[in-house]
Amino acid sequence: MPKKLSGGGLSPTQQAAKFLGVSVLAGAVMAGIALPAAGALGLAAKGSVQGFDEIPDNLKSPALSQRTTILDSQGGPIATVYSRDRTVVDLKNISPYMQKAIVAIEDSRFYQHGAVDLKGILRALNQNAQNGGVAQGASTLTQQLVKNYFVEEAGDDPTKVAQATQQTLGRKIRELKYAIQLEEKLGKKKILENYLNITFFGEQAYGVEAAAQRYFSKPAKDLNLQQSALLAGIVQSPSRYDPVNDEAEAIKRRNTVLQRMAEVHDISPQEAEEAKNAKLGLKVSQPKNGCITAVKGASFFCRYVENVFLTDPVFGKTKEDRAKLWNQGGLTIRTTLDPQSQKSVQDSIKSHVNKSDSVATAATLVEPGTGKIVGMGQSRPYGYGKNETEYNYSVDRDMGGSNFGFPTGSTFKPFVAAAALEQG
């Protein structure tokens, strides 16, 4: 190895990866990159060593965006809100079939190589040369995890997402250096756990737990062989292999995963054949996001909770900070809403005022002495269609109401009268 590529205190693994990052990565194919001109390769290689050394040493793992769940006083769910539907789970709560399936199809030598797979690179280089283009990539699961970190950090900003996924030599070298760090810092099991929690499985599902719930309405720990193979196959192209929209293509991809699992001896050929002949067995759960999907009648209370959260500095110094925490924080918010009281509010309203009436009514039950809201409802449902409204008639405008709220009306007269009588 030339002296200028020496490790400078790096471990043998890091030295080898650094050499690979400069010589192979700059002059061949790495994770599906192909640079057409030899002159471009030479130009890209110039200064690559310096660039590798100048990349910051510490990769900060982003806090994964998760769903926030709002509960009533009994612990029952009212609604979920999220920018990305994800529930992070430990590896022990992910089916062993799922773990084996994703490794088999995405990086079958995951437990044999380090951050970079030299055999995989040479295989991809040979395959791409035969095809005259980019037919095969060589990114390890660790490299894919780093790439997903960049995408997660970019959030919903299209410019930042494009930068995080751009097919450039510089990004791949940076990705490689961070992959080396993760291998040494986390180890294989933690890398696999993080990968399964961060990756996108289509249908608005991020992470394997959300995917298992979306496609099969079950937790990730209960996925069987064919279900695991289906989910593992989706990762490469969530739109192309979406089983909800193209069952035939999804089955073909699932069976490819099963075949690969048999080839690497994760399952027997007989198990693979039996699973290939099984139906998809989808039990799709529709995404439920936001207060509009809250349990019957509780949408307005949900919006009230949201407005309290977004206006209270205890949840963040700025409105932007609070909004980010609300949409991405993976919070569990326990509220004062009592299911029985809420039902009584809605039943009473429904028996006296129809949603199509020219007038509307609202009612809120507040516990004396504590101020806890135990029920909140109104005659017009939450929504944007005919005879629906997004305004909460029980509160002022700054909390989601219309104009400056509404007077209490005759309902309040007995309280005024009682107070007057007490005072003589």
N, C-alpha and C positions, 0 to 999 in steps of 0.2 A: 504494500500500500504506500503511495507517495507520502512523503513527510508532511506535506501541507494538509493531508487528510487525517493525520494522526488524531487520536481521541482527546488529548489535552485533559486527561483525568476521567474520560468516559469509560464506562464498563465495556467489555468485549461486545455485548449485544448492541449497545449504543454506537460503538465504532463501526460495526458491520452495517447497522441501519443507516448511519450517516453516509458511509461509502455508497450504499445502495441508493440513498436519497439523492446523491450527487451524480453518480455515474449511470446507474440504471434508470432512475426516474427522469433524468435529464435527457437520456438518449434512447429511451425505449417506450414501453407502454406501462402505465401505472394506473390501475383502477379505471381503465377505459379511456385514457387519454392517448391520442395519436397526433403527433406533430408532423406535418407533411414534408417539410423541406429540411435537408441536412444542414443547410446554413442556419436555419432557425434553431435547430438543436444545438449547434455549436454556440450560438449567441446566447441561448437560454442557459447553457452550462456555465458560461463565463460568469464568475461571481456567485455561483450557486453555493459554494462552500461558505463564503462570507455571509450570504443571506441566511443559511441554515443556522449559523452561530448567533446571528442577531435577532432571531425569533425569541420573544420572551419565554423564559423557562417555565413559568407557571400557567397552566391551563385551568381556568376557573370553571368548574362544572356549574351550569346555570340551574337555578331553581326551576324545576319543571312545572309548567302551567298545568293546574289540575282543576277539577270541578269543585265548586262550593255547594254545600248542601244546607238547606234551611229546614229546621225541624220545628214541630209544634211542642207544647209543654210536656207531652207524653212521649216524645222521642220519635214521633211519626214524621215522615218526609212531607214537606209542603211543596218544595220546588228545588231544582238544581240550576245553577248558572255557571257559565264557563265561556272562555274564548277557545279553549281546546278541551274536548271531553277526554279526560284522562284520570285514572285512579292508580297511583303508584302502589305496587305490591312487592313483597319480598320474593326471592327466588323459590323459597319453600312453598309459596302459594301459587306457583306456576306449574302446570302439569309437566312431568318428566318427558312425556311425548312431545310437548311443545318445545321444550328446551332442545331435544334431540333433532326435531324437525328443522328448526331455524338454523342450527349449526350445520346440519347435513346439506341444506340447499344454499346457504349463503357463504359458508366458510368451513368446509368439511375437515380441514386440517387445523381448526381453531386451537385445539389443545396440544398440537405438536409444534407450532411455530410461535415466534414472538410477535411483535407489533406488525411485522411485515412478513409476507410469505414469498420467499424467493422462487420456490417451485411454481407457485401460482402466477407470479409475474412472467416467468419463462413460458409457462403454458399459454397464458394470455397473449404474449408476444408472438408465439408461434401460430396460434389460432388467428390472430388479427392479420398476420402477414399472409396467411393462406387465403383469407377472405378479402384482402385488399382494403380493409377498413377496420372499424372497431366492432368486433363481434363478441368480444368477451372482456370483462374487466378483471381486476385482481385485488380489489380492496378487501382487507380482512374485516372481521366484525369490529375490531378495535378502531380501525380507520373509519368505518361507517359510523361508529358511535361519535367520534370526533366531529365528523361532518354534521351529524344530527345536533350536536351541541351548538355548532355555528348557526344552524337553521333555527333552533329554539331561541337562541340569543337574539336573532333578527326579528322574532315576533311576526307581526302581520305587515311589516314594512316591505313592500315588494322590491324596492331597491336593495335593501340589506339582504333579503332572501336571495336575490340574484347574485350578489357578491359572495354569499356563503356557499353557493352551489356552482359557481363558475368553473368551467373546465380549464384551469390554467396550471402551469407548472409550479408557480409560486404557491398557490393554494395547496397543491398536493404535497409539496415539501413541508409546508407548515403543518399540514394534517399528519404527515409522517412523524415529525418531531413530537407532536403532542400524543400521538399513538404510543410512542416509545415510553413517554412519561406515564401514561395510563396503565400500560402493562406492568410497569414496575411498582406503581403506587397502589393499584386496585386488585390485581390478580384476575384470573380468568372468570371465576364465578361472579364476581361483582361486575365485571365488564358485561357479561351475558345478562345479568339482571338489569343493569342500566339500559342496555340496548333494547331489551324486550319492553321496558317501560317508556322509552322515548320514541320509538319508531312509529310511523304512520301506517295504519292498516285499512285505510279507506273508510267511506261512509261516516266521516267526521269522528272516527275512533282513533285516538292516539294511545299507544300502549296496549299490551295484550289483554289487560283486564277489561278495558272499555271495548276492545274488539270481541272478546268472548261474550260479553253482555249484548253487544250490538247484533252479532250474527246468530248466536245460539241461546241467548238469555240465560247464561250460566256463568259462574266465576271461572277464572282461568285455571284454577287448580283442578277443575272437573272436566277439562277438555279431553276427549278420547283421541285415538290415533288419527283417524281420518279428519276430524275437526282441526287438530293441531296442524296436520299437513296442509289443509286448506288455508289456514291463517298464515302459515309460513310462506306459502306460495304467493300470497297477495302482496307481500312487502316489495318485491321487485318492481311491480307496476300496479298500484292500487286501483287505477281506473280500468286497465285492460283486464285484470283478473277479478273484478268485482263480481261476486257470485249473485248479488241481487239483480244485476243488470245483464249478465251474460253467464248463465249456468254452464253451458257447454265449455266455454273457455276456462272457467274456474275449475271444472272437473278435470280437464286436460292438465292444467297446471298442478292441481292437487296430486294427481297420479304421477306426475314427474317428480314431485317431492317424495312421494312414497317409494318410488323406484330408487331414488338416490339414497334414501334411508336404508333400503335393503342392500345396496351396493357397498355402503360403509359399515354394514353389519349392525346397525342399530335395531333392526327388526329382521325377521326371517322372510324369505321370498313368499312363503305361504301367507304370513301376516299382511304383506304388501298386497298380494292378490285379493285377499278378502276385503281389505280396506278400499281397494280400487273399485270393487264392485258395489260398494255401499253408496246409498244416495247421499246427497249433500246434507239433508236433514236440517235445513235452516229453520231457525225460530227467531225471526228478526224483531228486535225491539226498536221502535222508532225513537230518534233522538228527541230528548225533551230538554229544552234550554230556555231559561228565563221565566219571569213571573206569569207570562201568558199561559204557560203549561202547568201552573200550580194546581193543586188539588181543588176540587169543585168549590168555588166561592171564595177561595183564599188569595186570589190574584191581587186584590187591592191591598190586603194586609202585607203581602210579599213586597209590593212596590213601596209601601210605607217603610218596611224594614230596610229596603234598598236606599231610600232617601235619607233615613236616619244614618245609615252607614256612610254614605257619600258626603254628608255634611258635618260629621263629627270628627274633629282633629285627632281624637284618640286612635283612629284607624289609619292615620297618615297625615303628614304635614300639609300636603297639597291635595287638591281634588283629583289630580292625575294619579298621585300615589294611591289614593283610596280606591279609585276606579280600577287600577291595575290589580290591587289586592282582591277586590270584589270579583273580578273576572278570572284571575289566574291563581289565587292564593290557596286553593284546596282547603277552604275553611269549613268548619262545621258550626253553623249558627243556630243556637238554641233560643227559641222565642217563648213568649207568654201565651200564645194562641192556644185556647182549649178546644179540642175537637168537638165536644158536646155543645159548648156555648156557640161555636161557629155554626154548627148545624142548626141550632135553634134560631139564630139570627136569620139564616138563609130561608128556613122553613117559614118563619113569620113573615118575612118580606114577600116571599112567593105567594103566600095565601091572601095577601092584601093588594099587591101591586104587580101588574104584568110588565115584562120588559118592553112591550110595544106600546104601553100607555104614554100619553102625551106628557105626563108628569113622572118624575122619578123619585125614589126614596132611598135613604141610606140609614144604617143603624150601626152603632158601635157600642159594645159592652165593655165597661171599664170597672175593674175591681176596686171598690171603695177602700181608701186607706193606703193602697199601694200604687194606684195609677196604672196597674198592669192591664193592657188591652187583651181581653180574652176572646173577643169576637168582633169581626168587622165585615160588613157586606153591604150590597146595594142591589137595586132591582135590575139595573142594566149591566149585563156581563162585561168583563174586561175584554176589549178587542177593538178592532178598527172597522167592523162592518156595520150594517144597518142595525139600529137599536142596541148598539154596543158603544162603549166609551173607554178611553184610557184615563179619564179623570176620576180621582177619588173624591166623592162628594162629602166625605167625612173630615177632610183636612183642608188647610189653606194652600194657596198656590205654590209656596216654596216647598211643600211636601207632596206635591203631585195633584193638588186640587185645581179647581176651575176658578178663575178670577181671584177673589180674596176670600173664598170659602162661602158658606151659607149661614144665615142666622139660625139659631136653635128652634125658633118657632114656638108653637103652643106646647110642645113637649116639655119645655123648660119651665112653664108657668107654675106647676106644683112645687118645684124646688124654691122658686122665688116666694111663693105664698107661704111655704113652710118656714122659711127663714124670717119672713115678716111676722108671722104669728109668734115664733120663738122670741122675737125682740119686742113683742107687745104692740 
